[in-house]
Amino acid sequence: MQISVDDRGYYGRFGGAYIPEMLYPNVEELRDQYLSIIATDDFQRDFHHLLRDYVGRPTPLYLAERLSEHFGVTIYLKREDLCHTGAHKINNTIGQILLAQRLGKKRIIAETGAGQHGVATATVCALMGLECVVYMGSVDIQRQAPNVARMRMLGAEVRPATSGSQTLKDATNEAIRDWINNPVDTHYIIGSVVGPHPYPDMVARFQSVISAEMKTQLLEATGKEDPQIIIACVGGGSNAAGAYYHYLNQPEVRLIAVEAAGEGVHSGKSAATSVLGTEGVIHGSRTLLMQTADGQIVEPHSISAGLDYPGIGPMHAHLITTGRAEAVSITDEDAMRSAFFVSRQEGIIPALETAHAFSALDHIQYNSSDVIVINLSGRGDKDLGTYIQHIDRFQPENAIR
């Protein structure tokens, strides 16, 4: 089975570049040059130097002893929450800012949902002295206020998206409009494995440092490079792509993609794309997305801003439809319960997105001898406003599982 992207930017039948004519030169410039640029010695030297000395890599692979005891299986956490800026997003923005510099771009735009990609983009723009504009849905601006403040402190302009559901989809629409209007000097740093080719492949390559480190760290910790199961949350899917990347062609390693069921898969307030989605085009690529019979986007819902997206990256659409990855849909309530449980079991407050991944442990089968790696994609500081609204319901006497 073909897992990697082909020359046309497809993973099986998903992917490609469905773009307006005005964006064709920008996307073609990237497609023609990204592989040759990132393969150069000077790019790799700068990329890995910044990952080590600025981002703080490698991130630890932590044996979660209390979680392991509770679930009766060995559980390791890949601690992407310990990256500079608090999530995996910085791996990609470091790579893309170095690429943008080599392409001669002076202005950077980005979209963000949970705000972590916006913060990571604002961070690298401050580092490199480039203008930065971040588009964010008005709803997300309210529920992710700490990250909005961080972006502004770093010098970025945060522009609200006020159309549609005023969340990630709409922020992406606005960023694409900006790029169409500013095609010469602007580079669009897409934050996930979505968008027209080459973005899904490019972002996956920059995030693959996660699984490369996992292999080395697992060998040191267990004597084997490969776990039995890797679990990661999936909105667009960049953290999952990074965690899966070096295991894609190893079918003995189960890949669990955890998406947001919102108030229930069939409640009308969900983002369970693997269940509700059909093939279509969104933001420049053919993938699975939630849409009506006549192709209108169905507004998604998730308590976590980073999973509140009506589609999924084409790599993940391919992995799920071919059976290489298993999709699990987790409700807002279950994710919230897991967030409080993990916080009190391990002293780690996870991002709401990552809390969905932890909740999958209640929904999959495994053997006691298995090794499970959960990609802890982000820390929960940004979600404290949401957690505070629910904290009385999850006091210890009410949180026993």
C-alpha atoms as a printed R data frame, in Angstrom:
    type eleno elety resid chain resno       x      y       z
1   ATOM     1    CA   MET     A     1   0.000  0.000   0.000
2   ATOM     2    CA   GLN     A     2   1.314  3.443  -0.976
3   ATOM     3    CA   ILE     A     3   1.525  5.525   2.215
4   ATOM     4    CA   SER     A     4   3.830  8.377   1.243
5   ATOM     5    CA   VAL     A     5   2.817 11.211  -1.047
6   ATOM     6    CA   ASP     A     6   3.269 10.784  -4.812
7   ATOM     7    CA   ASP     A     7   4.727 13.303  -7.250
8   ATOM     8    CA   ARG     A     8   1.316 14.940  -7.792
9   ATOM     9    CA   GLY     A     9   0.762 15.435  -4.085
10  ATOM    10    CA   TYR     A    10  -1.679 12.570  -3.533
11  ATOM    11    CA   TYR     A    11  -1.952 10.000  -0.756
12  ATOM    12    CA   GLY     A    12  -3.938  7.403  -2.632
13  ATOM    13    CA   ARG     A    13  -6.965  9.348  -3.897
14  ATOM    14    CA   PHE     A    14  -6.583 12.192  -1.381
15  ATOM    15    CA   GLY     A    15  -4.487 15.341  -1.693
16  ATOM    16    CA   GLY     A    16  -3.531 17.374  -4.737
17  ATOM    17    CA   ALA     A    17  -3.627 21.142  -5.206
18  ATOM    18    CA   TYR     A    18  -7.065 22.649  -5.914
19  ATOM    19    CA   ILE     A    19  -6.234 26.331  -5.963
20  ATOM    20    CA   PRO     A    20  -7.403 29.549  -7.607
21  ATOM    21    CA   GLU     A    21  -5.306 30.761 -10.528
22  ATOM    22    CA   MET     A    22  -3.994 33.696  -8.484
23  ATOM    23    CA   LEU     A    23  -2.278 31.293  -6.055
24  ATOM    24    CA   TYR     A    24  -0.760 29.050  -8.685
25  ATOM    25    CA   PRO     A    25   2.648 30.844  -8.807
26  ATOM    26    CA   ASN     A    26   3.011 30.723  -5.001
27  ATOM    27    CA   VAL     A    27   2.167 27.057  -4.696
28  ATOM    28    CA   GLU     A    28   4.265 26.115  -7.716
29  ATOM    29    CA   GLU     A    29   7.241 27.993  -6.276
30  ATOM    30    CA   LEU     A    30   6.956 25.950  -3.101
31  ATOM    31    CA   ARG     A    31   6.373 22.678  -4.922
32  ATOM    32    CA   ASP     A    32   9.357 23.196  -7.201
33  ATOM    33    CA   GLN     A    33  11.799 24.188  -4.471
34  ATOM    34    CA   TYR     A    34  10.838 22.840  -1.032
35  ATOM    35    CA   LEU     A    35  12.503 19.440  -1.319
36  ATOM    36    CA   SER     A    36  15.761 20.762  -2.739
37  ATOM    37    CA   ILE     A    37  15.934 23.579  -0.166
38  ATOM    38    CA   ILE     A    38  15.273 21.447   2.908
39  ATOM    39    CA   ALA     A    39  17.782 18.835   1.711
40  ATOM    40    CA   THR     A    40  20.702 21.263   1.715
41  ATOM    41    CA   ASP     A    41  23.329 20.996   4.413
42  ATOM    42    CA   ASP     A    42  22.909 24.607   5.512
43  ATOM    43    CA   PHE     A    43  19.126 24.248   5.912
44  ATOM    44    CA   GLN     A    44  19.491 21.044   7.922
45  ATOM    45    CA   ARG     A    45  22.206 22.616  10.054
46  ATOM    46    CA   ASP     A    46  20.071 25.675  10.844
47  ATOM    47    CA   PHE     A    47  16.909 23.600  11.372
48  ATOM    48    CA   HIS     A    48  18.452 21.156  13.834
49  ATOM    49    CA   HIS     A    49  20.432 23.872  15.589
50  ATOM    50    CA   LEU     A    50  17.222 25.784  16.317
51  ATOM    51    CA   LEU     A    51  15.314 22.640  17.296
52  ATOM    52    CA   ARG     A    52  18.032 21.827  19.818
53  ATOM    53    CA   ASP     A    53  18.984 25.212  21.253
54  ATOM    54    CA   TYR     A    54  15.775 27.217  20.786
55  ATOM    55    CA   VAL     A    55  12.909 24.700  20.858
56  ATOM    56    CA   GLY     A    56  14.529 22.402  23.428
57  ATOM    57    CA   ARG     A    57  14.636 19.123  21.534
58  ATOM    58    CA   PRO     A    58  14.752 16.243  21.946
59  ATOM    59    CA   THR     A    59  11.600 16.250  24.056
60  ATOM    60    CA   PRO     A    60  11.488 13.517  26.712
61  ATOM    61    CA   LEU     A    61   9.761 10.170  26.320
62  ATOM    62    CA   TYR     A    62   8.267  9.812  29.771
63  ATOM    63    CA   LEU     A    63   7.117  6.544  31.377
64  ATOM    64    CA   ALA     A    64   3.764  7.429  32.951
65  ATOM    65    CA   GLU     A    65   3.871  4.991  35.846
66  ATOM    66    CA   ARG     A    66   0.569  5.841  37.514
67  ATOM    67    CA   LEU     A    67  -1.352  5.816  34.222
68  ATOM    68    CA   SER     A    68   0.355  2.547  33.309
69  ATOM    69    CA   GLU     A    69  -0.702  1.010  36.598
70  ATOM    70    CA   HIS     A    70  -4.271  2.238  36.240
71  ATOM    71    CA   PHE     A    71  -4.760  0.898  32.717
72  ATOM    72    CA   GLY     A    72  -2.650 -2.231  33.140
73  ATOM    73    CA   VAL     A    73  -0.337 -1.484  30.209
74  ATOM    74    CA   THR     A    74   2.967  0.329  29.677
75  ATOM    75    CA   ILE     A    75   2.277  3.934  28.666
76  ATOM    76    CA   TYR     A    76   4.903  6.410  27.497
77  ATOM    77    CA   LEU     A    77   4.191 10.073  26.838
78  ATOM    78    CA   LYS     A    78   6.057 11.936  24.109
79  ATOM    79    CA   ARG     A    79   6.354 15.308  25.824
80  ATOM    80    CA   GLU     A    80   5.729 17.804  23.012
81  ATOM    81    CA   ASP     A    81   4.142 20.008  25.677
82  ATOM    82    CA   LEU     A    82   7.684 20.775  26.826
83  ATOM    83    CA   CYS     A    83   8.651 22.413  23.516
84  ATOM    84    CA   HIS     A    84   9.202 26.168  23.534
85  ATOM    85    CA   THR     A    85   5.722 27.744  23.143
86  ATOM    86    CA   GLY     A    86   4.058 24.688  24.707
87  ATOM    87    CA   ALA     A    87   3.226 22.433  21.760
88  ATOM    88    CA   HIS     A    88   4.560 20.592  18.719
89  ATOM    89    CA   LYS     A    89   3.618 23.463  16.393
90  ATOM    90    CA   ILE     A    90   7.022 25.135  16.740
91  ATOM    91    CA   ASN     A    91   8.729 22.245  14.872
92  ATOM    92    CA   ASN     A    92   6.883 23.192  11.696
93  ATOM    93    CA   THR     A    93   7.139 26.962  12.046
94  ATOM    94    CA   ILE     A    94  10.919 26.744  12.498
95  ATOM    95    CA   GLY     A    95  11.144 24.750   9.271
96  ATOM    96    CA   GLN     A    96   8.815 27.016   7.314
97  ATOM    97    CA   ILE     A    97  10.404 30.293   8.446
98  ATOM    98    CA   LEU     A    98  13.792 29.020   7.279
99  ATOM    99    CA   LEU     A    99  12.200 28.038   3.960
100 ATOM   100    CA   ALA     A   100  10.483 31.427   3.621
101 ATOM   101    CA   GLN     A   101  13.780 33.214   4.191
102 ATOM   102    CA   ARG     A   102  15.441 31.206   1.443
103 ATOM   103    CA   LEU     A   103  12.557 32.092  -0.888
104 ATOM   104    CA   GLY     A   104  13.051 35.793  -0.146
105 ATOM   105    CA   LYS     A   105   9.709 36.359   1.624
106 ATOM   106    CA   LYS     A   106   9.393 39.328   3.975
107 ATOM   107    CA   ARG     A   107   5.865 38.901   5.340
108 ATOM   108    CA   ILE     A   108   4.306 35.881   7.060
109 ATOM   109    CA   ILE     A   109   0.630 34.989   7.482
110 ATOM   110    CA   ALA     A   110  -0.910 32.087   9.371
111 ATOM   111    CA   GLU     A   111  -4.208 30.669  10.589
112 ATOM   112    CA   THR     A   112  -4.800 29.309  14.062
113 ATOM   113    CA   GLY     A   113  -7.544 27.602  16.037
114 ATOM   114    CA   ALA     A   114  -6.252 26.685  19.485
115 ATOM   115    CA   GLY     A   115  -3.749 29.495  19.146
116 ATOM   116    CA   GLN     A   116  -0.661 27.296  19.510
117 ATOM   117    CA   HIS     A   117   0.238 27.547  15.827
118 ATOM   118    CA   GLY     A   118  -0.350 31.290  15.948
119 ATOM   119    CA   VAL     A   119   1.968 31.626  18.927
120 ATOM   120    CA   ALA     A   120   4.582 29.432  17.242
121 ATOM   121    CA   THR     A   121   4.375 31.519  14.055
122 ATOM   122    CA   ALA     A   122   4.563 34.806  15.954
123 ATOM   123    CA   THR     A   123   7.546 33.405  17.844
124 ATOM   124    CA   VAL     A   124   9.618 32.559  14.781
125 ATOM   125    CA   CYS     A   125   8.680 35.833  13.088
126 ATOM   126    CA   ALA     A   126   9.953 37.717  16.140
127 ATOM   127    CA   LEU     A   127  13.092 35.574  16.072
128 ATOM   128    CA   MET     A   128  13.734 36.390  12.420
129 ATOM   129    CA   GLY     A   129  12.412 39.957  12.390
130 ATOM   130    CA   LEU     A   130   9.580 39.388   9.897
131 ATOM   131    CA   GLU     A   131   6.096 40.927   9.759
132 ATOM   132    CA   CYS     A   132   3.436 38.540  11.061
133 ATOM   133    CA   VAL     A   133  -0.354 38.467  10.625
134 ATOM   134    CA   VAL     A   134  -2.367 35.671  12.265
135 ATOM   135    CA   TYR     A   135  -6.011 34.968  11.372
136 ATOM   136    CA   MET     A   136  -8.146 33.505  14.148
137 ATOM   137    CA   GLY     A   137 -11.867 32.893  14.448
138 ATOM   138    CA   SER     A   138 -13.680 35.325  16.736
139 ATOM   139    CA   VAL     A   139 -14.998 32.434  18.835
140 ATOM   140    CA   ASP     A   140 -11.484 31.066  19.268
141 ATOM   141    CA   ILE     A   141 -10.147 34.514  20.161
142 ATOM   142    CA   GLN     A   142 -12.523 34.486  23.133
143 ATOM   143    CA   ARG     A   143 -11.862 30.923  24.313
144 ATOM   144    CA   GLN     A   144  -8.100 31.047  23.765
145 ATOM   145    CA   ALA     A   145  -7.417 34.519  25.155
146 ATOM   146    CA   PRO     A   146  -4.018 33.674  26.729
147 ATOM   147    CA   ASN     A   147  -2.605 32.678  23.347
148 ATOM   148    CA   VAL     A   148  -4.006 35.824  21.724
149 ATOM   149    CA   ALA     A   149  -2.137 37.863  24.331
150 ATOM   150    CA   ARG     A   150   1.060 35.924  23.623
151 ATOM   151    CA   MET     A   151   0.801 36.550  19.893
152 ATOM   152    CA   ARG     A   152   0.297 40.267  20.401
153 ATOM   153    CA   MET     A   153   3.164 40.466  22.894
154 ATOM   154    CA   LEU     A   154   5.402 38.811  20.289
155 ATOM   155    CA   GLY     A   155   4.507 41.538  17.811
156 ATOM   156    CA   ALA     A   156   1.949 39.739  15.641
157 ATOM   157    CA   GLU     A   157  -1.268 41.305  14.399
158 ATOM   158    CA   VAL     A   158  -4.225 39.042  15.231
159 ATOM   159    CA   ARG     A   159  -7.074 39.504  12.752
160 ATOM   160    CA   PRO     A   160 -10.481 38.036  13.665
161 ATOM   161    CA   ALA     A   161 -12.464 35.875  11.257
162 ATOM   162    CA   THR     A   162 -16.126 36.773  11.712
163 ATOM   163    CA   SER     A   163 -17.811 34.608   9.064
164 ATOM   164    CA   GLY     A   164 -19.319 31.130   9.390
165 ATOM   165    CA   SER     A   165 -18.679 29.425  12.718
166 ATOM   166    CA   GLN     A   166 -15.877 31.943  13.432
167 ATOM   167    CA   THR     A   167 -13.419 29.133  14.137
168 ATOM   168    CA   LEU     A   168 -10.463 27.449  12.414
169 ATOM   169    CA   LYS     A   169 -12.119 26.857   9.036
170 ATOM   170    CA   ASP     A   170 -13.003 30.517   8.736
171 ATOM   171    CA   ALA     A   171  -9.561 31.680   9.850
172 ATOM   172    CA   THR     A   172  -8.069 29.521   7.100
173 ATOM   173    CA   ASN     A   173 -10.414 31.062   4.528
174 ATOM   174    CA   GLU     A   174  -9.273 34.551   5.539
175 ATOM   175    CA   ALA     A   175  -5.592 33.605   5.399
176 ATOM   176    CA   ILE     A   176  -6.020 32.226   1.886
177 ATOM   177    CA   ARG     A   177  -7.739 35.460   0.794
178 ATOM   178    CA   ASP     A   178  -4.810 37.429   2.180
179 ATOM   179    CA   TRP     A   179  -2.337 35.254   0.287
180 ATOM   180    CA   ILE     A   180  -4.249 35.778  -2.969
181 ATOM   181    CA   ASN     A   181  -4.025 39.539  -2.452
182 ATOM   182    CA   ASN     A   182  -0.333 39.490  -1.482
183 ATOM   183    CA   PRO     A   183   1.235 36.807  -3.668
184 ATOM   184    CA   VAL     A   184   4.761 38.186  -4.109
185 ATOM   185    CA   ASP     A   185   6.244 39.019  -0.710
186 ATOM   186    CA   THR     A   186   4.109 36.796   1.567
187 ATOM   187    CA   HIS     A   187   4.583 33.218   2.729
188 ATOM   188    CA   TYR     A   188   1.623 31.393   4.283
189 ATOM   189    CA   ILE     A   189   2.755 29.136   7.144
190 ATOM   190    CA   ILE     A   190  -0.025 26.544   7.251
191 ATOM   191    CA   GLY     A   191  -0.123 24.937  10.676
192 ATOM   192    CA   SER     A   192  -1.271 21.423   9.885
193 ATOM   193    CA   VAL     A   193  -1.038 18.673   7.264
194 ATOM   194    CA   VAL     A   194  -3.817 20.316   5.250
195 ATOM   195    CA   GLY     A   195  -3.993 22.621   2.255
196 ATOM   196    CA   PRO     A   196  -2.682 22.219  -1.286
197 ATOM   197    CA   HIS     A   197   0.387 20.149  -2.073
198 ATOM   198    CA   PRO     A   198   3.171 20.519  -0.977
199 ATOM   199    CA   TYR     A   199   1.907 21.648   2.454
200 ATOM   200    CA   PRO     A   200   0.702 18.269   3.824
201 ATOM   201    CA   ASP     A   201   3.982 16.602   2.918
202 ATOM   202    CA   MET     A   202   6.135 19.558   3.969
203 ATOM   203    CA   VAL     A   203   4.507 19.905   7.392
204 ATOM   204    CA   ALA     A   204   4.691 16.136   7.963
205 ATOM   205    CA   ARG     A   205   8.411 16.188   7.180
206 ATOM   206    CA   PHE     A   206   9.078 18.992   9.652
207 ATOM   207    CA   GLN     A   207   7.013 17.234  12.334
208 ATOM   208    CA   SER     A   208   8.654 13.834  11.683
209 ATOM   209    CA   VAL     A   209  11.334 14.759  14.211
210 ATOM   210    CA   ILE     A   210   8.791 13.477  16.777
211 ATOM   211    CA   SER     A   211   8.773  9.851  15.563
212 ATOM   212    CA   ALA     A   212  12.500  9.927  14.781
213 ATOM   213    CA   GLU     A   213  13.167 10.743  18.432
214 ATOM   214    CA   MET     A   214  10.605  8.193  19.601
215 ATOM   215    CA   LYS     A   215  12.479  5.386  17.856
216 ATOM   216    CA   THR     A   216  15.784  6.296  19.511
217 ATOM   217    CA   GLN     A   217  14.198  6.844  22.912
218 ATOM   218    CA   LEU     A   218  12.143  3.630  22.857
219 ATOM   219    CA   LEU     A   219  15.242  1.629  21.917
220 ATOM   220    CA   GLU     A   220  17.060  3.079  24.901
221 ATOM   221    CA   ALA     A   221  14.106  2.577  27.284
222 ATOM   222    CA   THR     A   222  12.782 -0.815  26.157
223 ATOM   223    CA   GLY     A   223  15.397 -2.362  23.886
224 ATOM   224    CA   LYS     A   224  13.048 -2.050  20.888
225 ATOM   225    CA   GLU     A   225  12.408  0.872  18.536
226 ATOM   226    CA   ASP     A   226   8.743  0.080  17.988
227 ATOM   227    CA   PRO     A   227   5.736  0.299  20.306
228 ATOM   228    CA   GLN     A   228   2.595 -1.724  19.692
229 ATOM   229    CA   ILE     A   229   0.343  1.351  19.624
230 ATOM   230    CA   ILE     A   230   0.750  5.095  18.933
231 ATOM   231    CA   ILE     A   231  -2.125  7.393  19.921
232 ATOM   232    CA   ALA     A   232  -2.486 11.000  18.757
233 ATOM   233    CA   CYS     A   233  -5.330 13.478  18.426
234 ATOM   234    CA   VAL     A   234  -6.282 14.587  14.920
235 ATOM   235    CA   GLY     A   235  -7.874 17.838  13.808
236 ATOM   236    CA   GLY     A   236  -5.957 18.611  10.656
237 ATOM   237    CA   GLY     A   237  -3.423 16.175  12.021
238 ATOM   238    CA   SER     A   238   0.122 17.596  12.232
239 ATOM   239    CA   ASN     A   239   1.046 16.147  15.619
240 ATOM   240    CA   ALA     A   240  -0.291 12.751  14.548
241 ATOM   241    CA   ALA     A   241   1.586 12.934  11.244
242 ATOM   242    CA   GLY     A   242   4.792 13.605  13.150
243 ATOM   243    CA   ALA     A   243   4.199 10.777  15.615
244 ATOM   244    CA   TYR     A   244   3.291  8.285  12.874
245 ATOM   245    CA   TYR     A   245   5.812  9.308  10.207
246 ATOM   246    CA   HIS     A   246   8.616  6.783  10.758
247 ATOM   247    CA   TYR     A   247   6.113  4.001  11.463
248 ATOM   248    CA   LEU     A   248   3.862  4.421   8.430
249 ATOM   249    CA   ASN     A   249   5.303  1.395   6.629
250 ATOM   250    CA   GLN     A   250   5.330 -0.801   9.725
251 ATOM   251    CA   PRO     A   251   1.823 -2.315   9.825
252 ATOM   252    CA   GLU     A   252   2.598 -4.147  13.072
253 ATOM   253    CA   VAL     A   253   2.480 -0.744  14.839
254 ATOM   254    CA   ARG     A   254  -1.138  0.316  15.361
255 ATOM   255    CA   LEU     A   255  -1.869  3.967  14.653
256 ATOM   256    CA   ILE     A   256  -4.820  5.433  16.572
257 ATOM   257    CA   ALA     A   257  -6.238  8.734  15.269
258 ATOM   258    CA   VAL     A   258  -8.441 10.425  17.870
259 ATOM   259    CA   GLU     A   259 -10.943 12.991  16.651
260 ATOM   260    CA   ALA     A   260 -13.554 15.146  18.344
261 ATOM   261    CA   ALA     A   261 -17.103 13.817  18.634
262 ATOM   262    CA   GLY     A   262 -18.249 17.046  20.293
263 ATOM   263    CA   GLU     A   263 -21.622 16.505  21.930
264 ATOM   264    CA   GLY     A   264 -21.929 13.123  20.183
265 ATOM   265    CA   VAL     A   265 -21.048 11.853  16.723
266 ATOM   266    CA   HIS     A   266 -24.621 12.179  15.445
267 ATOM   267    CA   SER     A   267 -25.679 15.089  17.652
268 ATOM   268    CA   GLY     A   268 -25.278 17.734  14.954
269 ATOM   269    CA   LYS     A   269 -22.488 19.263  17.044
270 ATOM   270    CA   SER     A   270 -19.460 17.161  16.182
271 ATOM   271    CA   ALA     A   271 -16.146 17.152  14.324
272 ATOM   272    CA   ALA     A   272 -15.979 13.370  13.780
273 ATOM   273    CA   THR     A   273 -14.809 13.600  10.182
274 ATOM   274    CA   SER     A   274 -13.922  9.919   9.764
275 ATOM   275    CA   VAL     A   275 -17.532  8.967  10.510
276 ATOM   276    CA   LEU     A   276 -19.454 11.909   9.081
277 ATOM   277    CA   GLY     A   277 -17.132 12.964   6.266
278 ATOM   278    CA   THR     A   278 -17.341 12.258   2.558
279 ATOM   279    CA   GLU     A   279 -14.845 12.980  -0.191
280 ATOM   280    CA   GLY     A   280 -14.583 16.597  -1.239
281 ATOM   281    CA   VAL     A   281 -12.266 19.565  -1.540
282 ATOM   282    CA   ILE     A   282 -11.489 21.975   1.267
283 ATOM   283    CA   HIS     A   283  -8.704 24.539   1.515
284 ATOM   284    CA   GLY     A   284  -6.915 23.264  -1.561
285 ATOM   285    CA   SER     A   285  -6.901 19.481  -1.193
286 ATOM   286    CA   ARG     A   286  -9.205 16.527  -1.762
287 ATOM   287    CA   THR     A   287  -9.913 14.799   1.510
288 ATOM   288    CA   LEU     A   288 -12.704 13.720   3.850
289 ATOM   289    CA   LEU     A   289 -14.865 16.564   5.070
290 ATOM   290    CA   MET     A   290 -18.239 17.106   6.648
291 ATOM   291    CA   GLN     A   291 -20.553 18.456   3.972
292 ATOM   292    CA   THR     A   292 -24.156 18.436   2.834
293 ATOM   293    CA   ALA     A   293 -25.367 16.488  -0.217
294 ATOM   294    CA   ASP     A   294 -24.826 19.581  -2.383
295 ATOM   295    CA   GLY     A   295 -21.292 20.163  -1.089
296 ATOM   296    CA   GLN     A   296 -21.841 22.869   1.540
297 ATOM   297    CA   ILE     A   297 -19.552 22.617   4.574
298 ATOM   298    CA   VAL     A   298 -21.234 21.411   7.767
299 ATOM   299    CA   GLU     A   299 -20.093 23.538  10.696
300 ATOM   300    CA   PRO     A   300 -18.032 21.458  13.140
301 ATOM   301    CA   HIS     A   301 -18.124 21.569  16.916
302 ATOM   302    CA   SER     A   302 -15.578 20.648  19.559
303 ATOM   303    CA   ILE     A   303 -14.821 21.997  22.996
304 ATOM   304    CA   SER     A   304 -11.186 22.058  21.847
305 ATOM   305    CA   ALA     A   305 -10.388 24.795  19.334
306 ATOM   306    CA   GLY     A   306  -7.617 22.757  17.685
307 ATOM   307    CA   LEU     A   307  -9.960 19.894  16.728
308 ATOM   308    CA   ASP     A   308 -12.853 22.124  15.660
309 ATOM   309    CA   TYR     A   309 -12.342 21.563  11.919
310 ATOM   310    CA   PRO     A   310 -14.736 20.019   9.346
311 ATOM   311    CA   GLY     A   311 -12.008 18.127   7.464
312 ATOM   312    CA   ILE     A   312  -8.873 16.101   8.025
313 ATOM   313    CA   GLY     A   313  -5.452 16.068   6.394
314 ATOM   314    CA   PRO     A   314  -5.248 13.962   3.197
315 ATOM   315    CA   MET     A   315  -2.583 11.697   4.732
316 ATOM   316    CA   HIS     A   316  -4.967 10.819   7.552
317 ATOM   317    CA   ALA     A   317  -7.919 10.402   5.199
318 ATOM   318    CA   HIS     A   318  -5.817  7.859   3.316
319 ATOM   319    CA   LEU     A   319  -4.612  6.085   6.470
320 ATOM   320    CA   ILE     A   320  -8.131  5.781   7.866
321 ATOM   321    CA   THR     A   321  -9.949  4.750   4.672
322 ATOM   322    CA   THR     A   322  -7.330  2.077   3.909
323 ATOM   323    CA   GLY     A   323  -7.410  0.749   7.464
324 ATOM   324    CA   ARG     A   324  -3.791  1.624   8.236
325 ATOM   325    CA   ALA     A   325  -4.984  3.912  11.038
326 ATOM   326    CA   GLU     A   326  -7.912  3.369  13.397
327 ATOM   327    CA   ALA     A   327 -10.170  6.351  14.091
328 ATOM   328    CA   VAL     A   328 -11.680  6.877  17.545
329 ATOM   329    CA   SER     A   329 -14.233  9.640  18.234
330 ATOM   330    CA   ILE     A   330 -14.242 11.211  21.719
331 ATOM   331    CA   THR     A   331 -16.919 13.498  23.147
332 ATOM   332    CA   ASP     A   332 -16.342 16.824  24.880
333 ATOM   333    CA   GLU     A   333 -17.415 15.264  28.176
334 ATOM   334    CA   ASP     A   334 -15.024 12.318  27.942
335 ATOM   335    CA   ALA     A   335 -12.137 14.584  26.936
336 ATOM   336    CA   MET     A   336 -12.818 16.879  29.859
337 ATOM   337    CA   ARG     A   337 -12.943 13.936  32.262
338 ATOM   338    CA   SER     A   338  -9.629 12.639  30.922
339 ATOM   339    CA   ALA     A   339  -7.987 16.044  31.254
340 ATOM   340    CA   PHE     A   340  -8.725 16.177  34.977
341 ATOM   341    CA   PHE     A   341  -7.830 12.514  35.464
342 ATOM   342    CA   VAL     A   342  -4.420 12.823  33.779
343 ATOM   343    CA   SER     A   343  -3.685 16.046  35.652
344 ATOM   344    CA   ARG     A   344  -4.224 14.311  38.972
345 ATOM   345    CA   GLN     A   345  -2.545 11.036  38.024
346 ATOM   346    CA   GLU     A   346   0.649 12.428  36.515
347 ATOM   347    CA   GLY     A   347   0.871 16.093  37.504
348 ATOM   348    CA   ILE     A   348   0.597 17.103  33.844
349 ATOM   349    CA   ILE     A   349  -2.229 19.358  32.656
350 ATOM   350    CA   PRO     A   350  -2.756 18.469  28.994
351 ATOM   351    CA   ALA     A   351  -4.204 20.652  26.269
352 ATOM   352    CA   LEU     A   352  -7.854 19.869  25.543
353 ATOM   353    CA   GLU     A   353  -6.799 18.465  22.165
354 ATOM   354    CA   THR     A   354  -4.407 16.025  23.834
355 ATOM   355    CA   ALA     A   355  -7.043 15.117  26.426
356 ATOM   356    CA   HIS     A   356  -8.994 13.487  23.577
357 ATOM   357    CA   ALA     A   357  -5.993 11.239  22.883
358 ATOM   358    CA   PHE     A   358  -5.826 10.124  26.516
359 ATOM   359    CA   SER     A   359  -9.535  9.317  26.479
360 ATOM   360    CA   ALA     A   360  -8.959  6.804  23.678
361 ATOM   361    CA   LEU     A   361  -7.463  4.424  26.273
362 ATOM   362    CA   ASP     A   362 -11.054  3.724  27.367
363 ATOM   363    CA   HIS     A   363 -12.134  2.867  23.818
364 ATOM   364    CA   ILE     A   364  -9.455  0.599  22.327
365 ATOM   365    CA   GLN     A   365  -8.390 -2.971  22.966
366 ATOM   366    CA   TYR     A   366  -4.812 -3.764  23.965
367 ATOM   367    CA   ASN     A   367  -2.754 -6.439  25.692
368 ATOM   368    CA   SER     A   368  -1.100 -5.952  29.073
369 ATOM   369    CA   SER     A   369   2.275 -6.641  27.438
370 ATOM   370    CA   ASP     A   370   1.853 -3.799  24.938
371 ATOM   371    CA   VAL     A   371   3.831 -0.573  24.893
372 ATOM   372    CA   ILE     A   372   1.645  2.447  24.086
373 ATOM   373    CA   VAL     A   373   3.007  5.877  23.183
374 ATOM   374    CA   ILE     A   374   0.644  8.849  23.497
375 ATOM   375    CA   ASN     A   375   1.767 12.009  21.762
376 ATOM   376    CA   LEU     A   376   1.239 14.673  24.415
377 ATOM   377    CA   SER     A   377   0.956 17.379  21.803
378 ATOM   378    CA   GLY     A   378   0.420 20.437  24.003
379 ATOM   379    CA   ARG     A   379   0.118 21.771  27.520
380 ATOM   380    CA   GLY     A   380  -3.127 22.972  29.020
381 ATOM   381    CA   ASP     A   381  -2.291 26.525  30.070
382 ATOM   382    CA   LYS     A   382  -4.249 27.905  27.119
383 ATOM   383    CA   ASP     A   383  -7.361 25.946  28.181
384 ATOM   384    CA   LEU     A   384  -7.488 26.975  31.833
385 ATOM   385    CA   GLY     A   385 -10.407 29.301  31.133
386 ATOM   386    CA   THR     A   386 -12.429 26.322  29.885
387 ATOM   387    CA   TYR     A   387 -11.195 24.005  32.629
388 ATOM   388    CA   ILE     A   388 -12.166 26.513  35.329
389 ATOM   389    CA   GLN     A   389 -15.767 26.408  34.092
390 ATOM   390    CA   HIS     A   390 -15.872 22.658  34.804
391 ATOM   391    CA   ILE     A   391 -13.546 22.280  37.785
392 ATOM   392    CA   ASP     A   392 -16.291 21.919  40.410
393 ATOM   393    CA   ARG     A   393 -17.751 18.939  38.538
394 ATOM   394    CA   PHE     A   394 -14.414 17.158  38.561
395 ATOM   395    CA   GLN     A   395 -13.261 17.519  42.116
396 ATOM   396    CA   PRO     A   396 -11.471 14.315  43.240
397 ATOM   397    CA   GLU     A   397 -14.522 12.723  44.822
398 ATOM   398    CA   ASN     A   398 -16.355 13.063  41.513
399 ATOM   399    CA   ALA     A   399 -13.460 12.091  39.286
400 ATOM   400    CA   ILE     A   400 -12.843  8.493  40.337
401 ATOM   401    CA   ARG     A   401 -12.852  6.218  37.301
